[in-house]
Amino acid sequence: MRPARPALPEWVRRLPEYLMIWVPLLLSAAHLVSFSLWTIWISFTPSTLIPVTGWVGLRNYSAVAASRNWQIAFDNLLLFGSAFVVLSAATGLILAILLDQRIRGENVLRSIFLYPLAVSFVVTGTVWSWLLNPGLGIQKLVHDLGWTSFRFDWLIDRDMAIWTIVIAAIWQSSGFAMALFLAGLRSVDADIIKAAQIDGAGPVRIYRRIILPSLWPITITVVVIQLQFAISTFDLVRALTNGGPGIATQLPALVVYDLMFQRSLLGRGAAAAVLMLLILLAVLLPYAAWRYAQRRRAAYA
């Protein structure tokens, strides 16, 4: 009988785990933190085309905050963020409820709203720019059908162009919200629903009193993730409107790009990027505190 091999030390057995997970994770974290610190430092310097040393205090921040581009971008962010988050979450919830009822056309709905997750925002923006172009898309098709008084030129309308971005973003992101809500709907305890049905509760009351309240944690998660997307949106706007007409659809990420790479104002671009980071933290930190409180409450329950 051959003697048994000695057991490997714990750290040797877990070495592949360290190499495959923790090393890339730590490198990514170090990359993120180091470049964030570098951007913050640049925002306090008079850097233009290349980084330089020096100290200008908050001058870059005040210049960015006073610029018309940033004020329009911030107003657009408030409008785009609120409309996109509310409408995409509502669309995702309605689709999830329809799919949960196993209606006809379930596979069609899945294809329409899950397919965009497989393509980039650049592709989505390009496709919608063709559809909404008055000379190529929906307006031209209706005119060719004989209804020449029809107008759908939001893409070139300064007041309505921001809504074209909202529409494209909802189409791109509703499938993600739908998938999360559907998972939540199908995790609701069936025994509770059956008990409610025995007590005579109808479908509307069951959804209002049992199912929708149980989706509250998923709703918070969807809202935070969609807000994070809204704050950092760049490629969708770049492909769809490029910030136009004029600067009517500017968002903060486009202001950063414009200052850094088109006007060669590195310090001001870094200041705009730091302002974006602060807006993002204003969303993520309360969410992290809420998650921490939830875990502590569950641990002591």
Residue, then its C-alpha position, 0 to 999 in steps of 0.5 A: m500500500r502506497p503512503a498517502r501524499p502529505a496535504l498541501p498547505e492552504w495558501v498553495r491550494r488557494l494560489p490559483e485563486y489569488l493569481m486569477i482573482w485578487v491580482p487583477l482586482l488589486l491592479s485595477a483598483a490601484h489603476l483607478v485610485s492612482f489616476s483619480l489622484w493624478t486627475i485631482w492634482i492636475s485640476f489644481t494646476p495651470s496645465t494646458l496641453i501637457p501637465v505642469t506643476g504649479w498651484v492655482g487653487l480653485r480657479n479651474y473649478s470656478a472657471v468650469a462652473a461659470s462656463r455656459n457649457w457646464q451649466i447647460a450640461f448640468d441642466n441636461l444631466l438633471l433632465f436626462g437623468s431623472a427622465f431616463v431613470v424613472l422611465s427605464a425602471a417603469t418600462g423594465l417593471i412593466l415588461a417584467i410583469l408581462l413576462d411573468q404572466r407568460i403572455r403571448g409574444e414573450n419571446v418577441l419582447r425578450s428579443i426587442f429589449l434584451y438584444p440592445l444589451a449585446v451591442s455598444f452604446v455607439v451602435t445604439g446611438t448610430v442606429w437611432s441617429w439614422l431613425l430620427n434623421p428627418g432626411l433618412g428615417i421615420q419622417k422620410l418614410v412617412h413622407d414617402l407614404g404620402w403624409t407630407s405634413f408629418r414632422f418628427d425632427w426632434l434630432i435637429d430641434r434644440d428643445m426636443a433633442i435631449w429627448t432623443i437621447v432619453i428614448a435611445a437610452i431607455w431602449q438600451s437599458s430597459g432590458f437590464a431593468m427587466a431582467l432584474f425585476l423578473a428575477g425578483l418577481r419569480s423569487v416571491d414566495a408562492d405560498i404567500i401569494k396563494a394565501a392572499q388568493i384564498d383570502g380573496a385578494g385580486p391580482v391588482r391588490i396582490y401586486r400592490r400589497i405583496i409583490l411590489p413592496s418585496l421588489w423595493p431592494i431591487t428597485i433601489t439597485v436599478v435606480v442607482i445603476q441607471l443613475q451611474f450610467a446617466i452621470s457617465t454617459f458619453d458614447l451614446v450622446r457622441a454617436l447620436t447628437n454629438g452634443g448638438p444642435g449647437i450645445a443643446t445636448q451637452l452632458p458633463a462627460l462631453v464637457v470633459y472631453d471638449l476641454m481636455f482633447q479639443r481645447s487643450l485645457l487639461g487643468r479645467g478638463a480635470a476639474a470638470a472630471v472631478l466635479m463629475l466624480l463628486i456627483l457620482l459619489a453623491v449617488l453611490l455613497p448613500y447607496a453603500a451606506w444603505r447596503y451596509a445598514q441592510r447587512r447589519r440589520a440582517a446579521y442581527a435579525 
